């Protein structure tokens, strides 16, 4: 009987002692651990961004951006052409402005999908801020 209780007790503890599967991540309440700026996986990455001022124009040649606006508000200028293009790394373009884009307001609860190759820039009104969850998906 004692042997059966020991086995039952051991089976009860096993799930508590098992390690997380490789690649499994939880960010409670959407907040990454303090020591993790970005979670990078085989073909995608996760991060949280916070802005209290305008961003710079950018274009990812082989990466799709997905934003989930968690709090605050702002506007995204999307499409058009990056003016003053400079490479900031492999497949990454930055610039001074965007010509011919369309401005879209965003706020908490909005989900945004920006395909690879589409110029974009965040604008945050003075005194406002925006926090958003980011998924970057590598395209072949």
C-alpha positions as CSV (number, residue, x, y, z in Angstrom):
1,X,0.0,0.0,0.0
2,X,2.8,2.4,0.9
3,X,4.4,1.6,-2.5
4,X,1.2,2.5,-4.3
5,X,0.9,5.8,-2.4
6,X,4.5,6.7,-3.3
7,X,3.9,6.0,-7.0
8,X,0.6,8.0,-6.9
9,X,2.4,10.9,-5.2
10,X,5.2,10.8,-7.7
11,X,2.8,10.9,-10.7
12,X,1.0,13.8,-9.1
13,X,4.3,15.8,-8.9
14,X,5.7,14.9,-12.3
15,X,3.6,17.5,-14.2
16,X,4.7,20.2,-11.7
17,X,8.4,19.4,-12.3
18,X,8.3,19.0,-16.1
19,X,10.0,21.7,-18.2
20,X,8.1,23.8,-20.7
21,X,8.2,22.5,-24.2
22,X,10.8,24.1,-26.4
23,X,9.6,27.4,-27.8
24,X,6.7,27.7,-25.4
25,X,6.3,31.3,-24.0
26,X,3.7,33.0,-21.7
27,X,3.7,36.7,-21.2
28,X,1.2,37.2,-18.4
29,X,-1.2,40.1,-19.2
30,X,0.8,40.7,-22.4
31,X,4.0,41.8,-20.6
32,X,7.3,40.1,-21.4
33,X,9.7,39.2,-18.6
34,X,12.0,42.1,-17.7
35,X,15.0,40.3,-19.2
36,X,13.3,39.6,-22.5
37,X,13.0,42.4,-25.1
38,X,11.9,40.1,-27.9
39,X,11.1,36.4,-28.3
40,X,12.6,35.2,-31.6
41,X,11.4,31.9,-33.1
42,X,12.2,30.1,-36.4
43,X,10.0,32.3,-38.6
44,X,8.6,35.0,-36.3
45,X,9.3,37.2,-33.3
46,X,7.2,38.6,-30.5
47,X,7.7,41.9,-28.7
48,X,5.8,44.8,-27.1
49,X,6.4,48.4,-28.2
50,X,5.5,51.6,-26.4
51,X,5.6,55.0,-28.1
52,X,5.1,58.5,-26.7
53,X,6.4,60.2,-29.8
54,X,6.4,59.7,-33.6
55,X,8.3,56.9,-35.1
56,X,10.5,57.0,-38.3
57,X,9.4,55.8,-41.7
58,X,10.3,52.2,-42.3
59,X,9.8,49.3,-44.7
60,X,10.6,45.6,-44.1
61,X,11.4,43.9,-47.4
62,X,10.8,40.3,-46.1
63,X,8.9,40.7,-42.9
64,X,5.2,41.2,-42.2
65,X,4.2,43.3,-39.1
66,X,1.1,42.5,-37.0
67,X,0.2,44.9,-34.3
68,X,-2.4,44.5,-31.6
69,X,-3.0,47.9,-30.0
70,X,-3.1,47.3,-26.2
71,X,-3.6,50.8,-25.0
72,X,-3.5,54.4,-26.1
73,X,-4.0,55.8,-29.6
74,X,-2.1,57.1,-32.6
75,X,-2.0,57.0,-36.3
76,X,-0.3,54.9,-38.9
77,X,0.8,56.2,-42.2
78,X,0.9,53.2,-44.6
79,X,1.7,52.6,-48.2
80,X,3.4,55.1,-50.5
81,X,7.1,55.5,-51.0
82,X,9.8,55.9,-48.4
83,X,11.7,59.2,-49.1
84,X,15.4,59.5,-48.2
85,X,15.7,55.6,-48.2
86,X,18.7,54.2,-46.3
87,X,19.4,50.6,-45.5
88,X,19.5,50.0,-41.7
89,X,20.3,46.3,-42.0
90,X,19.5,43.4,-44.2
91,X,16.0,43.9,-45.7
92,X,15.4,46.9,-43.5
93,X,14.8,50.4,-45.0
94,X,14.4,53.6,-43.0
95,X,13.8,57.1,-44.4
96,X,12.9,60.7,-43.7
97,X,9.2,60.6,-44.7
98,X,6.6,58.7,-46.7
99,X,5.2,60.2,-49.9
100,X,1.7,59.1,-51.0
101,X,0.7,57.0,-48.0
102,X,-2.7,56.8,-46.3
103,X,-3.1,57.7,-42.6
104,X,-5.2,55.4,-40.4
105,X,-6.1,56.1,-36.8
106,X,-5.6,53.2,-34.3
107,X,-6.6,52.7,-30.7
108,X,-6.9,50.0,-28.0
109,X,-8.3,46.8,-29.4
110,X,-7.3,47.4,-33.0
111,X,-5.4,44.7,-35.0
112,X,-3.1,45.9,-37.8
113,X,-1.5,43.8,-40.6
114,X,1.3,45.4,-42.6
115,X,2.6,43.1,-45.4
116,X,6.2,42.9,-46.3
117,X,7.3,45.7,-48.6
118,X,4.7,48.2,-47.4
119,X,6.1,51.5,-46.0
120,X,4.8,52.6,-42.6
121,X,5.3,55.2,-39.8
122,X,3.6,55.6,-36.4
123,X,2.4,59.1,-35.3
124,X,1.5,59.8,-31.7
125,X,-0.2,63.1,-30.8
126,X,1.5,65.3,-28.3
127,X,0.7,64.2,-24.7
128,X,-0.6,60.8,-25.9
129,X,1.0,57.3,-26.0
130,X,0.4,53.9,-27.5
131,X,1.4,50.4,-26.5
132,X,1.1,47.5,-28.9
133,X,2.0,43.8,-29.1
134,X,4.1,43.1,-32.2
135,X,4.3,39.9,-34.2
136,X,7.0,40.0,-37.0
137,X,6.6,37.2,-39.5
138,X,9.5,36.3,-41.8
139,X,8.4,35.8,-45.4
140,X,10.4,33.6,-47.8
